[in-house]
Amino acid sequence: MRAVAALLLGLSLSARAQDQEAVAQRLRILAARESTTALVEAVRGHPDDARELMRRLIVEAGLGDAGASDSALALARRLGTAYATAWEDSFPLAQVARFARMSRGQRAAKLATDSVRRAGNAALGSDGVK
């Protein structure tokens, strides 16, 4: 019985991950097309996915060459603007703007710090405080 429950849970989590990736791809396409109204509506329906995509775009900008960095930041700005419109919350857009102003070294340091923070959060979530 436990094996069946574990299998069902695994399938459910896998399906959810695929759904989230599909939403992220749709958001990315809408941002690239500069379809403002459709992007705002998609962000309104999937705010967590929009924030996660902005995080990923910031990582892309930090790891890529100048051209790739500019492209990722442009998409992140559009997504951040749509988020600000949909939720009256400009914080994600401000994070993108702050990252865009950073030097290459500062960007690398921010990505490293964020990586450690996320790993710590994941460990805390799975193991709890001991």
Backbone hydrogen bonds, N-H to C=O, Kabsch-Sander energy under -0.5 kcal/mol:
donor,donor_aa,acceptor,acceptor_aa,energy
5,A,1,M,-2.3
6,A,2,R,-2.8
7,L,3,A,-2.3
8,L,4,V,-2.7
9,L,5,A,-2.4
10,G,6,A,-2.5
11,L,7,L,-2.5
12,S,8,L,-2.4
13,L,9,L,-2.6
14,S,10,G,-2.3
15,A,11,L,-2.5
16,R,12,S,-2.2
17,A,13,L,-2.3
18,Q,14,S,-2.1
19,D,15,A,-2.3
20,Q,16,R,-2.6
21,E,17,A,-2.1
22,A,18,Q,-2.1
23,V,19,D,-2.2
24,A,20,Q,-2.5
25,Q,21,E,-2.4
26,R,22,A,-2.2
27,L,23,V,-2.7
28,R,24,A,-2.4
29,I,25,Q,-2.4
30,L,26,R,-2.5
31,A,27,L,-2.4
32,A,28,R,-2.2
33,R,29,I,-2.0
34,E,30,L,-0.6
34,E,31,A,-0.7
35,S,30,L,-1.8
36,T,34,E,-1.4
39,L,35,S,-2.7
40,V,36,T,-2.7
41,E,37,T,-2.1
42,A,38,A,-2.3
43,V,39,L,-2.7
44,R,40,V,-2.4
45,G,41,E,-1.7
46,H,42,A,-1.3
50,A,46,H,-2.1
51,R,47,P,-2.3
52,E,48,D,-2.4
53,L,49,D,-2.4
54,M,50,A,-2.3
55,R,51,R,-2.1
56,R,52,E,-2.3
57,L,53,L,-2.7
58,I,54,M,-2.1
59,V,55,R,-2.1
60,E,56,R,-2.7
61,A,57,L,-2.5
62,G,58,I,-2.0
63,L,59,V,-1.7
64,G,60,E,-2.0
69,S,65,D,-2.9
70,D,66,A,-2.4
71,S,67,G,-2.1
72,A,68,A,-2.5
73,L,69,S,-2.5
74,A,70,D,-2.2
75,L,71,S,-2.1
76,A,72,A,-2.4
77,R,73,L,-2.6
78,R,74,A,-2.1
79,L,75,L,-2.6
80,G,76,A,-2.9
81,T,77,R,-2.7
82,A,78,R,-2.3
83,Y,79,L,-2.5
84,A,80,G,-2.5
85,T,81,T,-2.1
86,A,82,A,-3.0
87,W,83,Y,-2.8
88,E,84,A,-1.4
94,A,90,S,-2.4
95,Q,91,F,-2.2
96,V,92,P,-1.9
97,A,93,L,-2.4
98,R,94,A,-2.5
99,F,95,Q,-2.3
100,A,96,V,-2.4
101,R,97,A,-1.4
102,M,98,R,-0.6
102,M,99,F,-1.1
107,R,103,S,-2.5
108,A,104,R,-2.2
109,A,105,G,-2.2
110,K,106,Q,-2.4
111,L,107,R,-2.6
112,A,108,A,-2.2
113,T,109,A,-2.5
114,D,110,K,-2.9
115,S,111,L,-2.1
116,V,112,A,-2.1
117,R,113,T,-2.5
118,R,114,D,-2.7
119,A,115,S,-2.2
120,G,116,V,-2.4
121,N,117,R,-2.5
122,A,118,R,-2.4
123,A,119,A,-2.4
124,L,120,G,-2.6
125,G,121,N,-2.5
126,S,122,A,-2.0
127,D,123,A,-3.1
128,G,123,A,-0.6
128,G,124,L,-1.8
